Each structure stands twice: as structure tokens, then as C-alpha cells.
């Protein structure tokens, strides 16, 4: 929006021509988000404290978490507007992928907001029921899948890394795949958000990775050279990734140990959903398993724990799930768990980037 206004004068001021480049606008979106987070961060923390929007700590959690009770939560109410504002300022607003991602962020943000609000407003409330929460997520995921199915230039073939000749056409099955990836990523990120900075660190790393993927997928010559699917228009997604990168770094300023602010479901659900949606739009759905390996392991640890618990009548594999709590109960300090998970996330991101040359 803003870039269009500035670029309008490029014929009179030649250096304004730089605004047509996605790379330049991605940098601007990143810096814009970062600055906005710093400007409004302390204000948001104070407002949440005045409204007594504090974090609820589960009774069966590690004892070291008891001191976190009352820490302002629902920080996603700051992150999401910043991401959307930066996106609309610097992205091409006629791009279908931009608006689809704004829709995903807004919709999953609304689901997370209702869930968080019910937990805060009603004492002893667990928020939305699992059925309601999951049902709404699936509804949005399927809607996005259907829209993509009818988007010109977007096909329903599945890209398989390392097997460039195998691209099965899933047809309408791709709609279900898209919904599965979006909903799965959303909940996986949500489960990871249990320690100070634990979720946001890998989120920043993953979105940085997909910033590169989206730019390459939207550039016909580079995509052809690397033998990855070319999807016209996905280059603009890099700007959204940049906006999340900047907002994420700004949020970590307040969310790093000891946290002054938590994301809440209003932050983790939409960011996870956006990551999944970007994976689908750039035709890098399978690579998302590697890029978001931390999130995948966290989700699997919960599934394995619950399944084993029910099958054995009360026995557990992990001391506590999600798995980050398992390491805490083994005696690892919270900050050590977080930093080690960040290191693993960086390694996984580098591995995923290597797939660009191994086709």
C-alpha cells in the first residue's frame, strides 16, 4: 500500500525504482515490524497488566513454572497487528497469496483470542473445547485449500524432495492435504509454546527459511535452475515472512528468559497456521517437516505420550509432555532447553536449505 504510493513517483525520482524489488521491500517489512514491536511492546505489557491478563500455570507442570503465574499473556494481540500492518504497507495488495495469508492469520488469531479470553475471563476455564477449537481450524484450513485449488497458476501436484520426477497430482485430495498441514502446523507450534522464547526462536528460524523458499518459488528462472516448482506470485510471500521475522525478533526482546510477555494461543496458533500455509503455497509442504522439526517432535511427543498412557493403563514414556517439559524434569535449566532447541532448529533449517541443491 505505502510502497505503491512511493513507487508512483519513480519516474520523477529515479532512485525510488528500488521499491519495486521484493528483496528491498522484504527488508523494509522486517525493519518496520521490529520497530513497531519496540515502540508498542512496553505499552502492551502495561495494558495487559492493568487488565490482569495473566498466564495460567497448569497444576501438574514443573514447580519452577509457578513463579510465571500472572505474567502478561496474549502477546499475540501485539504481534499479529504488527505483522499484518507491515505486510499491507510493503506487499503487493493485489496478490492473492498475500490476502490468503492475512485471512489465515486473522482467522486463527480470532480462534486463539477467543480461547485465551475464555481462560482469562472465566476462572478455572480451559477455554474453547477441543472439538470447537479443532473444528474451526479445520474449517479455515479447508477454505484455504479450496481457494488455492481454484487459484490460476496453482496446481494440485505434490513436490517430493530428492525425487524430481515424482510429482503426483492429488486433485481434490490436495485440499485435504492443505488443511492437514495448516492445522497441524498451527497446533504443533502451540504445543511448543511452553517455555520462555522456546516457540518464537524456531518460528523466526522457520520463517527465515521460507522467506528464501518463497522468493525462489516466485522467480521463474531461479526456480527452473533449482528444479523446484515455480508458483507465480509467491515471491510476495517473502514480505510476510520478513514481517514475521521482524515481529518475532522484537517479541523475543520481551519473551526471552525471564519472560515479561507470553504469546498465548492468539499468537502461536496463527503463526503456526501461517507457516503451514506458506509451506503449501510454495509447494514445500514435505520440507516443512524438516524446517519445523522442533514443532513436529513436540507434537509427536504428546501423541506418543497420550497413546501409550491409554494403552498401558497409566504408564508414561516421557516424564511429561510436550517433550521440553521432559528435559526440564531431567534437571535441565529452562534457558538451556530453549537454547539447545534453537540450535537444533538452526541445524534443521540448514538441512532443509540443502534440499534446494539435491533434487
Secondary structure, DSSP 8 states (H G I E B T S, - for coil): -HHHHHHTTTTTSGGGGGGG-HHHHHHHHHHHHHHHHHHHHHHHHHHHHHTT-B----TTS-GGGGGGTT-B--THHHHHHHHHHHHHHHS-TT-HHHHHHHHHHHHHHHHHHHHHHHHHHSTT---S-HHHHHHHHHHHHHHHHHHHHTSTT---B---TT-TT---B-TTHHHHHHHHHHHHHHHHHHHHTTSTTHHHHHHHHHHHHHHHHHHHHT-HHHHHHHT----TTGGGHHHHHHHHHHHHHHHHHHHSSS-S----HHHHHHHHHHHHHHHHHTT-TTTHHHHTHHHHHHHHHHHHHHHHHHHHTS--SSSSSSHHHHHHHTT--HHHHHHHHHHHHHHHHHHHHHTTS--
